[in-house]
Each structure stands twice: as structure tokens, then as C-alpha cells.
Amino acid sequence: MHTKTSSLKTKLLKVAAPVALACAFAAAPTVAMAKDAPTTVPMVSSHQITAEQQHVASEIGKIQQELAAIRVKTLKANPQLITEMKAYETAFNNKVKALGYQPEKLIKRAQEIQVEATKKELSNDKRTELVKEFTTIRTTLEKQQHYLERSCN
């Protein structure tokens, strides 16, 4: 169970950040473009953006499935890797606890920002604030992750 939680956190960090930023920025351009674009340039409809987002999400899903299949094959072919992974995760989790690192709070706030940033009635100023906050959270998580990786070696 501990392995699934750690794996989930890692996947969330690697996938949620770009997806959330993409969602936040995808919602903002149509409003920003409307202010800055000349009236003769046709605007991209929100339906087209949504279709493009769905296509990208679909591609990401396919790649994740392929990677999961490769991982399963690799682990079946090399059972010693499972033991090594468990040992590494245990050492990593012990180090995380010792350092007082708690990414759950930051991840939860990043998820809240992702939901809030996609609301249509959100002003550009508020959306910009959310994107900045999200970027700060992402940077903090990345710095903490790098620090933890260096500390565990």
C-alpha cells in the first residue's frame, strides 16, 4: 500500500503540474486574445481548444498505458527489481519523514488551483494569480524533490 501511495504521489507530481498549467493557460488565451487581437483575426473557439485538450489528454493516456505495460513486463522479467524498489522507497520515505517533508498539502492546493483556474467566470487577474501560485507550488515541490534525491544518495 505504501508503494502505491508513493507511486501515486510521483505520478501526480509528474502529470498534474503540466496538465494543470495547460488547463489554466488554455482557458486564459481566449480572453487575452480578445483584448489584444485585431478585429479582423478570427478567434479560436473554446470548442476547438477543448477538442485539442481532449486529444492531448488521450495521447498522454495512451503513453501512460504503454509505460505501465513496459513497467509490468520489466518487473516480471526482473523480480529482484521489486525488492530493490521496495528498499529504495522505504529508505526514501524514512528520509522524507526525517526531513519533515509533506508534499500532500502542496499537492492538494495545486489540485484546488487546477479546478479553480478552469472556471469560466474567473477574471484574468485572478487566473494570473492562480497560475503564479501554482508555479510557486510546482517549483517548491521540484526543489524539495531534488533536495530529497540528493539527500538519499
N, C-alpha and C positions, 0 to 999 in steps of 0.2 A: 504494500500500500504506500509505503514511504517513497518507493521508486516511482510509482505512478504520479504522486504529488509533485516530486522534484521534476519529473519529466514534463508534467503539465505546466509547471511554472516556467521551465525553459522554453517550451513551445510557445507559451503565451507571450513571453518576452520577445521572442524572435518574430512572431507572426503578428501580434496585436499592435505593436508600435507602428509598423508601416501601414497596416490596414487602417488603423485609426487616423493616421495622418492623411492617408488617401481619402478617407471619408470626409474628414474635416475640410481638406482643400477642394474636394470635388463639389462640396456644397457652396463654398465661398466664391469660386470663379465667376459663376453666372451673374451674381450681384455686382462684383467688382468690374466685370467686363461691361455690364450695362452702363456703369458710370463713365468708364474710360473709352469705350469703343465708339467709333463714328457711327452715325445712324445708318450708313449705307452697308455696313458689315453685318451679315446675318448672325444671330446668336445661336449657340449650340443649345438645343432644347434639353431640359432636365431628363427627358425620356432617353435621349441618346447617351447622356452621361450615365444614367442608371444601367442601360444596356451594356455599356463599356465596363462599368464596375462589376456587373454580373459576369461578364466574360473573363475579366481578370481574376475574380474570385473563383470561378470554375477552373481556370488554368492552375491557380495556386492549389486548389483542392486535388486536382489530378497529380500534380507534382508531389504533394504530401503523401498521397496514396502510394505512389511509386517508391518514394523514400521509405515508407513504412514497410512495404513488401521487401525491399532490399535489406532493411534492418532485420526483419524476421529471418530471412534466408541466411544472413551473415551470422546471426546468433545461433541458429540451428546448426550451421556448419562449424561453428567455433564455440562450443559450450563454455570454455574457460573464460570467454569474454563476459559472460553473465556474472561469474564470480568476481572478476576484476571490476566490472561496473558497480556491483553492489559495494565492494570495498571502497572504491573511489567515492561513491555517493555518501557512504557512512562517514568517511573522513571529511568530505566537503560539508556535510550537514553539521558535523561536530564543530568545524571551524566557523561556520556561519553562526551557530548559536553562541560560540565563544566571543565572536566579534559584535554580537547584538544586531546583526543584520536582519531586517524584517521587510522583505520586498512586498509582502501581501498588501500592506496599506497603500503603497505606491501603485501597485497593480490595480487595486480596487478603484483608486482615484482616476487612474488612466482610463479604466473602463467607463466610469461615470462621465468623464470628459468626452469619450467617444460617442456615447449616447446623446449627450447634450449638444455636441457640435453638429449633429445631423438634423437638428430641429430647424424647420424652415423659417419659423418666426424669429430666430436668433439674429440679432444685429451683427453687422460686420465687425464692429468694435469688440463685442463680447466674444465672437468667434475667434478673433485675433488673440484675445486674452487667453482663451482656452487652448489655442494652438501653442502659444508661448508656454503656458503651464505644462501642457503635455510634453513639449520639447524638453523642458526642465526636468520633468519626471523621467523621461527616457534617458537623458544624459546622466542623471543621478544613478539610475539602475545600471547603465553601462559602466560607469566609473566604479560602482560597488562590485559589479561582476568582475571587472578586470582586476580590481584590488584583491578580491577573493581568490581568483585564479592564481595570481602571483603568490598570495599567502599560502595556498595549498600546495605549491610546488616545492 
